[in-house]
Amino acid sequence: MQIYRELKKGLLQDTSLALGVFDGVHTGHQKVIMNAVEKARIMNLTPTVVTFSKHPRALIQGASPALITPLEDKLQIFRELGVSVAVVLNFNLELAKMSAEEYLKNILQDCLGAKNISVGYNHKLGCDKRGTSDFLNEYGEKNNINISVLEPVKINDHVVSSSVIRGFIESGDVASALKFLGRPFKVKGEIVEGQHLGRKLGFPTANLLIDKEQILPLRGVYSGTVKLKRQEYNAVINVGRRPTVGNFEKDLVEAHILNFDEDVYGEFIEVFFLDRIRDEKKFESLDELKKQIKRDCDTAAQYI
């Protein structure tokens, strides 16, 4: 998949574009992207995603929501969905001030050669938000661009959205997040050295250094898996401040990898959350903590 980060007139020709921030690339986003890929196949176009390097709210509101899926991971998912080209735009003041018509003409047509545009049901273009589905359909008819506006995806009568998924993650309901995302929610990062307390208790953990913009699940213990050195392992994952042994100032993520005992400091690890086991708890002694970790491992083995 080719990736472009700079625009110029005539950069691309004859494209089928999927437009969106696509944080999470959830099942609703996937529907939009797969529609663009299918239209590209039918119309002999290049399947292309147009997204942003940062969430537009970072500029418009001064702060962006915590990320479900970092850009690097989004690009990988686009590739897996059959996208040939990704255009990653910097949402700056110039872009923010464009009207819907200017954005369609100057960016999507002149730079990106749009022949099909696929968007979600609630997608709006332009500084004045005039680029609704009705506006897009009218513009498409006048300019010979096929417009595909996709209906929302619903699961258990709930519309799939990034905000709903953030709510699931923040409340610890990673099982529902999995259903809405179409894959387990994950975090990733470098394994860094901790206090070695887990090893002393007989349950060594991989402590993660995670991007501060990444959303984290509610504090507690989870069943899940990890991907390390291209291998997958079952794991018990703790998110929190370790109240029994010091109550750290910020939330930490640590994974005890089941049936694994290797020195992996400095390695890169991906941690996938499958289900919630219990809340974070302060224990009266390390012996009580050790017994609970053993129970957590037994519970996780049943979940996985």
N, C-alpha and C positions, 0 to 999 in steps of 0.2 A: 504494500500500500504506500502510495506517495503522500507526503505531508508537505503542505505549503503554509507558510506563516506570513508571507508578504503578498500584497495584491498588486496587480498591474492589469491594464486593459488587455484583453485577449489571452489572459493566463490559461484559461481552459475553454474548450469548445464542446458543445453538444453534451451537456451533463444532465443527470437526474439528481436533484439536490434534496437531501433531508436536512431540515433546519431545526436547530434547538441547542439549548445549553447542555441537555442530556446528562445532568448530574444523576448518577445511579445507573444510567442506561437500563432502566427497568423495563418491564414487559410492555408498557405503553410506548416507551421510546423505541423499543425493538420493533414494534408494529410499524411505526413511522419509517424507520430505517429500512426494514425489509420491504416495505412498499416502494421506496425509492429504488432499491436494488431490483425489484421485480419490474418496475416501469422501465428501468434501464435495459433490462433484458428484452422486453417487448419492443421498445422504441429504438434499440441499438444506440444507447447512450452510455456515458461513463457514470457508474454509481458513486456519488460523492456526498460526504457529510460536511456541513458548515457549522462549526461550533466556536467556542471562545476559550481563550487561555485562562481567563478568570471569570467568575460569575459576574454578570452585569450589575448586580446589586452592590458590588464592591465600589463601583463608581457612582451609581445613582443614589444609594442610601448610605454610603460610607462604610459599610460592612457587609460581608457576604455570609450566607449560612454555612455551617460546618459541612465539609465535603463528604458525600457518600462514596464517591469514586474519583480518585485523582485523574488528571488528564492522561497520564501514561497508561493507566488501566482502561480508560475510555477508548483510547486509540486501539488498544489490543482487541477490545470487544467489537469495535467497528470492523476491524480486519476479519474477525471470525464471522461476522454477519454478511460478509461478501462485498464490503466497500472497497473500492479501488483507490479513491483519493479522499484525503481529509484536509479541509481548509480550516486552520486554527487562527481565528481573528483576535486581535487585541482590542477589547471593547474600550475605546478611548472617547474623548469628547467629540471628536469629529464624527465618529460613528453614532454616538448617542444623539447628536443633533440632527441626524438625517431623517427626513420624512420617509414614510413607507414607500412612496413612489420613487424617491431618490435612491433608497436602498435597493429596491428591485431593479431599477434601471442601471445605476452606476456600478453596483457591486454584483448582483446576481446575474444580470444579463451581460453587461459590457466586460466584466472581469472573469466571470465564472461560466458564461455560456449556457445559462439555464434554459432547458427545454421542458423539464418537468420539475415541479417543486412539491415536495411532500412535507406536511406539517401536522402537528397535533391539533385537536379540536379547539384548544384554548390559546393557540399561538397568535401573537400580535406583533406586527412590525411597525417600526417608525417611532420617532420621538413623541408623537401625539397618539400613538396606539391605534391609528386609523387602519392599520394593515390587518384587519380581521379576515375571516374566511370569505365573507361576502366581497370585501375589497379585493382580495386575492383572486377570486373567481372572475370578477369583472376585469381586472388587469390582465389575467391570463387570456381571456377571450380576445381582448384588444391587441395583445402582443404575441399571440400564437404560442402560449406556454400552457402546458397541461398542469392543472392544479389538483393535488390530491390532499383533501383534508380528512384525517383519520378520526373516527369516533373513539371515545375513551375505552380503555380496557377496564373491566370490572372483575373483581374477585370477591365473592360473598357479598355482592351488592355494593361494594365499596370501590370507588374510582381509584385506580392506581395513580399515584403521584409521588414526586420526590418529597414533598412536605409530609405526606402520610407515612412514608418509609422512614423519614427522620424521626417521626414520633414513635414508631415501633422500636427503632434502635435506641432512642433515648430512654424509653420505658423498659428496655431489656427484652422486648418481644422479638428476638432475632428469628424465631421460627416463622412469624408472619412476614418479617422483612424478606426472608428467603423466598416465600411464595410470591411476593410482589416484585422482587428483583428478578426472579427466575434463576437465581443462583444464591449461594450463601453470601451474606455480608462478610467482608474481610478487611483486615488492616495489615499493613506490611511495614517492615523496617529492618534496620540492622540489629543484630543481637549484641547487647552490651553487658558488661560485667556488673553484677549486683552485689548483694551482701553475702552471697553463698549460703543463705539461711535454708533455702530449699534443699540444697545438697546435704546439709547437716541433718535435716529432718528425714532424708531418704527420698525426697521428691525434687530433684534438680529442675530448675525452670530456665527457660529462655526469656530474658527480659528484652523488650523491644524499645528501640528509639523511634518514635512515631512523629510524623509531620504534625505540627500544632494545628493545622487547618483541618485535620481529619476528625470526623465525628467518632465518638466512642460510645459503646453501649453503657447502659446503667451499671453502676458498680455491682459486682457480684461474680458468681462462678458459672461457667458455661461449658458445655460439651462442644467439641469441634474437631477440626483437623488442621494440620499445618503442612506447608510445602517447603521443604528444605533440601538443598542440593538435588533438585529435580525429583525428589522422592516425597511421597505423601505418608503422613503418620496421623494416628488418632491422638487427641490431646484433651487435657483439662485446662481451661483458660480462666485466669483471674484478672478482673478489671477493678482497680480500686487503690486504696491508700495503705493497705496492710495495717489495719488498726491494732492488731495483736503485737506487732513488732516495731512500732514507731510512728504510725499515722503520718505518712508522707504528705507534703503540701500539694501535690498534684496527682492525678490518677495515673497509675501505671498499668501496663499490660504485660502479663507474663504467662507463658504456656509451659505446662508440664507435659512433655511428650511421652506417651505411654510406651513402655518397652524400648526405651532409647537412653543411651548414656554415653554421649560423645562430647568432646570439647568443641563447641561451635561458635565461640566468641568471634565477632567480626563478620560472621556469615549473614546473608540476607534471608529473611524468612517471611512467608505469608501465612496469616492466621485466619481461619474460616470459622465463623460462629454458626453452630447448628441449633442449639437449644439452651435455655437457661436452667441451671440446676438449683441455685439458691441465691439469697441475698448475701451481701458482705456482712461479716460478723466479727466482733471482737471476742477472742477466747481468753479464758482465765489463765491458761498455761500453754506452753509449746506442745506438751503432750496431748492436750485436747485438740489443738490445731492439727497435729500429726494424724490423730484418729479421724478427724473430719476430712482431711485431704484424702485419706484412704477410702472413705465412704464416697467422696466426690469421684474418685477414679472408678470405683465400682459402678456408680450411677452413670457416669459418662460412657462406660463400656456398653451399657444397656441402650443408651440413646443412639449410639453410632452404628 
